[in-house]
């Protein structure tokens, strides 16, 4: 289920492919998400892109993407600038200083 979800396949399609119920796929993905912990020792790229993302029904967060490779770094469950700063402060200062550019849109929530 996790491998299929990483390929951006919907829960409904995963359930169809694996011949299990959609609700079982949903429960297992939510259980896996609760167990997930960010690796704050992983090196940040020199360019990060931050954008708002709908990650669950009616729940918005932010996604952080490597601006050079387009690889997903993180999807975080909230989207205010206070929460984003708090999240980024978990990385040590020398790691944060590697970031030279942050690219984002001008979403009003980032000013909060």
TATARA-V499317 format. One record per backbone hydrogen bond with DSSP energy under -0.5 kcal/mol. NH is the residue of the N-H (numbers start at 1). CO is the residue of the C=O. Records with the same first field share a line. If there is no record, write none. Layout:
BEGIN
NH=CO + CO
END
This chain:
BEGIN
5=1
6=2
7=3 + 4
8=5
9=4
14=10
15=11
16=12
17=13
18=14
19=15
20=15
25=21
26=22
27=23
28=24
29=25
30=26
31=27
32=28
33=29
34=30
35=31
36=32 + 33
40=38
42=39
48=101
49=65
50=103
51=63
53=61
55=53 + 59
56=59
59=56
60=58
61=53
62=76 + 78
63=51
64=74
65=49
66=71
67=47
70=66
73=64
74=64
76=62
81=109
84=80
85=81
86=82
87=83
88=84
89=85
90=87
91=88
95=92
96=92
97=93
98=95
99=96
100=46
101=46
103=48
105=50
110=107
111=108
112=109
END
